[in-house]
Amino acid sequence: MFLFKAAPVCLFCLLVSVTFAQQSPKSITAKEAVAETEKVISDYKEKYRSTASADREKGNIVIGTDSLLFTTKIFGEKPADGRSMFISMHGGGNGPASMNDQQYKNQQRLYKPAEGVYFVPRAPSNTWNMWHQEPVDGLLERAILDAVVMEGVNPNKVYVMGYSAGGDGVYQLAPRMADHWAAAAMMAGHPGDAAILNLRNLPFFLAVGEKDAAYNRNTLLTEWANRLDSLQSTDKSGFVHDAHLMAGMPHWMKQQDTISIAWMAKYKRNPYPQRINWIQDDVVRQHFYWLSVPRGSAVKGHTVFASYHGQEIDIQRNDNDTLYIQLNDKMMNLDKPVIIRQNGKVLFKGKLARRKALIQQSYADRRDADYVFSAGVVVAGRVLVM
């Protein structure tokens, strides 16, 4: 059985062994790093295609004891830079399976993008938090990988959206998996304890009916819109958003929210934003954009604020005992020295070597062509070179 999990490699051990081995592995050139990246991705996709094909044939993704039923529809011609993908999550929640089955069927015809793979999953459980329990993350990651392999989806054009309980899911999954999405659209949902600061680099659309007062959905939309306005006022290049309190509408907005599709489609994911806010949710993550933490070390509420400009990286806050900063030549010139500061103090200044082992491990960790890194450092009291 295929499990969408990387091999249990100790990345920290790998990095330390690279750093302190008597004879470190040979550094490779930028050109060699590109060639190795292409080879690693091509080899994996060739081996994985049969798994993706089986998922499509069954209409079901299975990882261990968790599964995700789904339907797909393809709209429009495939663009030169690859198809878009819209992951559209249905409403329902805590109730009989038949209720959620009906909501699943309704979601299949609710939206029609001009172009792209319209992917509608059936929630893996019948609970109030059916879209933001821990297994959902891995199931959706597998769905994206399947679509990249089978339909030629561009991983920088993947969008997440949902209505009602699906909107609850967007409020949660958009911030905690912000590094996966090009944009997100929340319709008629409730935010719960979602980490709004993680949306710094994710365009976020919100729509709730003016009369949708259940669980204070309407007032909470206004609250979130105001908070996003405030955040964007002090961070002009972040927190792109568009909020709509639909006049006179109850919970069902009569498809006025379909404007979200064209709004999202304007955006593509930036895998390497120059500024990151990362606050761990109750479902913790090992990776976020170009930052990572050791497997099993993530803690709810742990926060990292980090940025880079040119050849300089600045860590403003880091609650983790160990933090990986991962780099490639799309982010900066790895043939030149890199400077890393934390709270104004220089932790490292020097050149970083490109390593084949890091290319291989970073792709194995995430299976995303834009999160392949050839160099980096470990911040753990002091700096260790990867």
HELIX and SHEET records of a PDB file:
HELIX    1   1 LEU A   11  PHE A   20  1                                  10    
HELIX    2   2 ALA A   30  LYS A   58  1                                  29    
HELIX    3   3 ALA A   97  GLN A  108  1                                  12    
HELIX    4   4 GLU A  134  GLU A  151  1                                  18    
HELIX    5   5 ALA A  165  ARG A  176  1                                  12    
HELIX    6   6 ALA A  178  HIS A  180  5                                   3    
HELIX    7   7 ILE A  196  ASN A  201  5                                   6    
HELIX    8   8 ALA A  214  ASN A  216  5                                   3    
HELIX    9   9 ARG A  217  THR A  234  1                                  18    
HELIX   10  10 GLN A  256  THR A  258  5                                   3    
HELIX   11  11 ILE A  259  ALA A  265  1                                   7    
HELIX   12  12 LYS A  356  ARG A  366  1                                  11    
HELIX   13  13 ALA A  369  TYR A  371  5                                   3    
SHEET    1   A 8 ASN A  60  ILE A  63  0                                        
SHEET    2   A 8 ASP A  66  PHE A  75 -1                                        
SHEET    3   A 8 GLY A 116  PRO A 121 -1                                        
SHEET    4   A 8 ARG A  83  MET A  89  1                                        
SHEET    5   A 8 VAL A 153  TYR A 163  1                                        
SHEET    6   A 8 ALA A 183  MET A 187  1                                        
SHEET    7   A 8 PHE A 204  GLY A 209  1                                        
SHEET    8   A 8 HIS A 241  MET A 246  1                                        
SHEET    1   B 5 ARG A 275  ILE A 279  0                                        
SHEET    2   B 5 THR A 303  HIS A 309 -1                                        
SHEET    3   B 5 GLU A 312  ASN A 318 -1                                        
SHEET    4   B 5 VAL A 338  GLN A 342  1                                        
SHEET    5   B 5 LYS A 345  GLY A 350 -1                                        
SHEET    1   C 5 HIS A 287  PHE A 288  0                                        
SHEET    2   C 5 LEU A 291  SER A 292 -1                                        
SHEET    3   C 5 LEU A 323  LEU A 327 -1                                        
SHEET    4   C 5 ALA A 375  VAL A 379 -1                                        
SHEET    5   C 5 VAL A 383  VAL A 385 -1                                        
END                                                                             
